Amino acid sequence: MKINWENRLIAITGARGVGKTTLLLQYIKENLNEVPDEVIYANMDDLYFAKNTLVDFADEFVKKGGKYLFLDEIHKYKNWSQEIKNIYDYFPDLKIVVTGSSALDIYRGKADLSRRAILYKLQGLSFREFIELKYNHHFPVLELNDLLNNASKLIFPILEKIKPLKLFGEYLQIGYYPFFNDGEAEFQIRLKQTVNHLLDSDLPSVEKIDFNAVHYLRKLIAILAEIVPYKPNIVNLSQQVGVSRETLLRYLYLLEKADLLILLQTGTPGISKMNKPEKIYFNNPNLVNSLADNQSNQGTLRETFFLNQLHVLHAVNGSEKSDFLVDDKYTFEIGVKNKSRKQITGIENAYVAADNIEYARQNKIPLWLFGFFVLNVFFYCPGSTFIFTFPHFTIR
């Protein structure tokens, strides 16, 4: 599936740094370059919008023949949901595309966009996409069931073209965020700047949190950087951060919403979002390396990679007998190449995802292979630099 750009109102959310702005600009360049007078792109951080409303901006644009309105970082505009609704209702021939932070909650906006907007969430690069972007090797997207049943068969065409273990090490360091392409030497600096911008600007504009809250969020991240993956003792952690238990839980779920953390739950039906998570992970291996100043251990990177690549399209929970339970059916133990099957002996549909191996054998599958399937909506501009995949959600 591709994004249906013919929809009148499209909202694209995603973590800072995954390429939302690039996506808009490339789509305009590749598809609307011949009608420049009908297209306008605006960043909501622009000082113009401190004194001018979005509705007036759109009105003037339409009166001059405008048909395509692209609004970047919509969360920076105070009354965005109401004015987007008004623009949608007032100008029926205008197509609107907006981007916003992962933390942006379209459901919670003051205006009802539920029957108007199609929402897409842009993820970072999978291992497969990183290989294609950096090395120009194209491989098909794998599905979990096919991978588990035909791993040996699927691996051979990959090994004919690349050395996956070498590239996998690169991916864990720099591969999730497309801006590695702007200079690998500066990647860590850019990623830390990205996190700081999210804390200082994006989250306050979405959640209306103050300077003190940002201070505590930054302190929480610094503590977690030393201990993830972490089975939380909420009382101890709240004392370390200096906030109440309820506030700490709110901060954890806020950071998950902003794609900085993944909070692993148990498989308990109906678990409340205000209950403590089973385990806390950073969202992806690049964050682990950057925020831990490259002091993270390989076990942390392995588990974080597996969770990151699967949790978008699959239900991933903690397991009492192993590391992860996927879709309430598949049990996974993550480890090194010599990892035994002792922990999963006698468990149906149980597998070892092992690092530092190229081939699959019985129920032991190379960990890197789990980076070859993610995300079910594909967008690609011919001749463009970036390739993106999306999970797709229609707001009802």
Buried (B, 14 or more C-beta within 10 A) or exposed (E): EEBEEEBBBBBBBBBBBBBBBBBBBBBBEEEBEEEEEBBBBBBBBEEEBEEEEBBEBBBEBBEEEBBBBBBBBBBBBEBBBBBBBBBBEEBEEBBBBBBBBBBBBBEEBEBEBEEBBBBBBBBBBBBBBBBBBBEEEEBEBBEBEEBBEEBEEBBEEBEEEBEBBEBBBBBBBBBBBBBBBEEEEEBBEBBBEBBEEBBBBBBBBBBEBEEEBBEBBBBBBEBBBEEBBBEBEBEEBBEEBEBEBEBBBBBBBBBBBBBBBBBBBBEEEEBEEEEBBBBBBBBBBBBBBBBBEEEBEEBBBBBBBBBBBBBBBBEBBBBEEBBBBBBEEBBBBBBBEEBEBEBBEEBEBBBBBBBBBBEBEEBBBBBBBBBBBBBBBBBBBEEBEBBBBBBBBEBE
